[in-house]
């Protein structure tokens, strides 16, 4: 099963909802009256508004969905020495990265993993798995935390929302252009929009959304290299390389993850399941990331 990420899955659901809203509010009828083929500017404007809205809603929901999806428990009052060290380390790294203190949490997973999310770099969440805390040494854990703080400081979630918003816009735009053509050429509907149009639009939004997700996945892979570099800077290069090597060893051992498939795009490790294509990988291969750090990239 392709793991196209919580963010992308939420967007596809929102695009489907947007299509229903378009129908209920009569926007499709309005666009038809305006002459969709002759007034593409109006269509693009509508798609841009609703496409960006979908990505922004996904961004605003990201932290809530991440907590629920992973079962993350937020550390509000550290009760153990490890929890106190974890919170203090995140605080130190956040100050070094010049961001406000994120929420810190632990999620129950045997696999070593971590993630960061949030709609604002000063309102973020950083969480690590119980497996990572149990098996990594403190230098490696610090590097992993620095990697996640790097994501936050780089504004990766916000940039991802912008990228996804543009993708949403053109998915909606071309789905309606193609849907209108099919409705008239195949279903011979010359007045308004028939059932062929609406079915085609719904199907194409999913199909084109998945194909267009390759752009989002490329950005996701690229941001991992940047976050690795941030981890090496905020912590140590040796610690970052050591953490990735340990993740590589665990991936080769096929240690199962308790993170849902839709959450793996947020983690430091993409997991060990095979993908049908590199185009749909949320993370570059660990060997490539280790080599990039060794070359100082």
C-alpha positions in Angstrom: 0.0 0.0 0.0 1.4 3.4 -0.9 1.9 5.6 2.0 1.1 9.1 0.6 1.0 10.8 4.0 -1.6 12.1 6.4 -1.5 15.6 4.8 -2.2 14.3 1.4 -4.9 11.9 2.5 -6.6 14.8 4.3 -6.4 16.9 1.2 -8.0 14.3 -1.0 -10.9 14.0 1.5 -11.2 17.8 1.6 -11.2 18.0 -2.3 -14.1 15.5 -2.3 -15.9 17.7 0.2 -15.2 20.8 -1.9 -16.8 19.1 -4.9 -20.0 18.6 -2.8 -19.8 22.2 -1.6 -19.5 23.4 -5.2 -22.6 21.4 -6.1 -24.7 22.5 -3.0 -23.8 26.2 -3.3 -24.5 26.1 -7.0 -21.0 27.1 -8.0 -20.7 24.5 -10.7 -23.9 25.8 -12.2 -22.5 29.4 -12.0 -19.3 28.3 -13.7 -21.3 26.6 -16.4 -23.4 29.7 -17.0 -20.2 31.7 -17.3 -19.0 29.5 -20.0 -16.2 27.4 -18.4 -14.3 26.8 -21.6 -14.3 30.6 -22.5 -13.7 32.0 -19.0 -10.9 29.9 -17.6 -9.8 32.8 -15.4 -13.0 32.5 -13.3 -12.6 28.8 -13.0 -8.9 29.1 -12.0 -9.8 31.7 -9.4 -12.5 29.5 -7.8 -10.1 26.5 -7.8 -7.4 28.6 -6.3 -9.5 29.8 -3.4 -10.9 26.3 -2.6 -7.6 24.5 -3.3 -5.6 26.7 -1.0 -8.4 26.5 1.6 -8.1 22.7 1.6 -4.4 22.7 2.3 -4.7 25.4 5.0 -7.4 23.3 6.7 -5.1 20.3 6.6 -2.3 22.4 8.0 -4.4 23.7 10.9 -5.6 20.1 11.7 -2.1 18.6 11.4 -1.2 18.6 15.1 -4.5 17.4 16.3 -4.6 14.6 13.8 -1.0 13.6 14.6 -1.7 13.3 18.3 -4.8 11.2 17.6 -3.2 9.1 14.9 -0.2 8.1 16.9 -1.6 8.1 20.4 1.0 10.7 21.4 1.0 11.6 25.1 2.1 15.2 25.7 4.6 15.6 28.6 3.1 18.4 30.6 4.8 17.7 33.9 7.9 15.4 33.5 7.5 12.4 35.9 10.8 10.6 35.1 14.4 11.5 34.6 14.2 10.6 30.9 11.1 12.8 30.4 12.9 15.7 32.1 15.9 15.2 29.9 13.8 15.0 26.8 11.9 18.3 27.6 15.1 20.1 28.5 16.9 18.9 25.4 14.0 20.1 23.1 14.1 23.4 25.0 17.8 23.8 24.4 17.5 23.0 20.7 14.5 25.3 20.2 16.5 28.2 21.7 19.4 27.4 19.4 17.1 27.3 16.4 15.4 30.6 17.6 11.9 29.2 17.8 9.5 29.0 20.7 9.3 25.8 22.8 7.2 23.1 21.0 5.0 20.7 22.8 6.9 17.5 23.6 5.3 14.0 23.5 6.0 10.3 23.4 4.0 7.9 21.3 3.8 4.1 21.8 5.7 2.4 19.0 8.2 -0.4 19.0 9.9 1.1 15.9 12.3 3.9 16.5 10.8 7.0 15.0 10.0 10.7 15.6 8.0 13.4 14.0 7.3 17.2 14.1 4.2 19.0 13.0 2.1 22.1 13.6 0.6 25.0 11.7 3.2 27.5 13.0 6.9 27.1 13.9 6.2 28.7 17.2 3.2 26.4 17.9 4.7 23.0 17.0 4.7 19.5 18.3 7.8 17.3 18.5 7.3 13.6 19.5 9.4 10.5 19.7 8.6 6.9 20.0 9.1 4.8 23.1 11.3 2.4 21.0 13.6 5.2 20.1 14.0 6.3 23.7 14.7 2.8 24.8 17.3 1.9 22.2 19.1 5.1 21.1 21.9 6.7 23.2 21.5 10.3 24.2 23.7 11.7 21.5 21.6 10.0 18.9 18.3 11.0 20.5 19.5 14.6 20.6 20.4 14.4 16.9 16.9 13.1 16.1 15.3 15.8 18.1 17.5 18.4 16.3 16.4 16.9 13.0 12.7 17.5 14.0 13.4 21.0 15.3 15.1 21.6 11.9 11.8 20.8 10.2 10.0 23.2 12.4 12.6 26.0 12.1 12.7 25.6 8.3 8.9 26.0 8.2 8.5 22.7 6.3 4.8 22.2 7.2 3.9 25.7 6.0 5.8 25.4 2.8 4.2 21.9 2.3 0.8 23.6 2.7 1.7 26.1 0.0 2.9 23.4 -2.4 -0.1 21.3 -1.7 -2.4 24.3 -2.2 -1.0 24.9 -5.7 -1.3 21.2 -6.5 -4.9 21.2 -5.3 -5.7 24.2 -7.4 -4.5 22.6 -10.7 -6.0 19.2 -9.8 -9.4 20.9 -9.4 -8.9 23.0 -12.5 -7.9 20.3 -14.9 -10.5 17.8 -13.4 -13.2 20.3 -14.3 -11.9 21.1 -17.8 -11.6 17.4 -18.6 -14.9 16.6 -17.0 -16.7 19.3 -19.1 -15.1 18.0 -22.3 -16.1 14.4 -21.5 -19.7 15.5 -20.5 -20.1 17.2 -23.9 -18.1 14.9 -26.2 -19.2 11.6 -24.8 -22.5 12.2 -23.0 -23.6 14.8 -25.6 -24.7 17.2 -22.8 -24.8 20.6 -24.4 -26.7 22.4 -21.6 -25.2 22.7 -18.1 -23.5 19.8 -16.4 -24.8 16.3 -16.4 -24.1 13.3 -14.2 -21.2 12.4 -16.4 -19.5 15.7 -15.6 -19.8 15.3 -11.8 -18.7 11.6 -11.8 -15.7 12.4 -14.0 -14.7 15.3 -11.8 -14.9 13.3 -8.6 -12.8 10.4 -10.1 -10.3 12.7 -11.7 -9.7 14.6 -8.5 -8.6 11.4 -6.8 -6.6 10.1 -9.8 -4.9 13.5 -10.6 -4.4 14.1 -6.9 -2.4 10.9 -6.5 -0.4 11.6 -9.6 0.3 15.2 -8.6 1.3 14.0 -5.2 4.7 13.1 -6.7 5.5 16.8 -6.5 4.6 16.8 -2.8 6.6 13.6 -2.3 9.6 15.2 -4.0 9.4 18.1 -1.7 9.1 15.8 1.3 12.3 13.9 0.2 14.2 17.2 -0.3 13.2 18.5 3.1 14.6 15.4 4.8 18.1 16.3 3.5 17.7 19.8 4.8 16.4 18.6 8.2 19.4 16.1 8.4 21.7 19.1 7.8 19.9 21.1 10.5 20.2 18.1 12.9 24.0 17.9 12.3 24.2 21.7 12.9 22.0 21.9 16.0 23.4 18.7 17.5 26.5 16.9 16.0 27.2 15.4 12.6 28.4 12.2 14.2 25.2 11.9 16.2 23.0 12.5 13.2 24.9 9.9 11.2 24.8 7.5 14.1 21.1 7.9 14.4 20.5 7.3 10.7 22.7 4.3 10.8 20.7 2.9 13.7 17.5 3.6 11.8 19.0 1.8 8.8 19.8 -1.3 10.9 16.3 -1.4 12.3 14.8 -1.0 8.8 16.8 -4.0 7.6 15.6 -6.0 10.6 12.0 -5.1 9.6 11.0 -3.9 13.0 7.3 -3.2 12.8 5.9 0.3 13.3 2.9 1.2 15.4 2.5 4.4 13.4 -0.3 4.3 10.9 0.7 4.2 7.3 -0.7 7.6 6.7 1.5 9.0 9.5 4.9 7.8 8.2 5.4 10.9 6.0 5.8 12.9 9.2 8.4 10.6 10.8 12.2 10.7 10.6 12.1 7.3 9.1 9.8 6.3 6.2 9.6 2.7 7.4 10.7 -0.5 5.7 7.8 -1.3 3.4 8.5 -1.3 -0.3 7.1 1.3 -2.6 5.9 0.8 -6.2 8.0 3.7 -7.2 10.5 6.1 -5.8 8.2 8.9 -6.9 5.8 8.1 -4.1 8.5 7.8 -1.3 8.1 10.4 1.4 11.8 9.8 2.5 15.0 9.3 0.6 16.8 6.0 1.3 18.7 6.2 4.5 21.9 5.2 2.8 21.6 8.4 0.6 21.0 10.6 3.6 24.0 9.2 5.5 26.2 9.7 2.4 25.0 13.3 2.1 25.9 14.0 5.7 29.3 12.4 5.2 29.9 14.7 2.2 28.8 17.6 4.2 25.8 18.5 2.1 
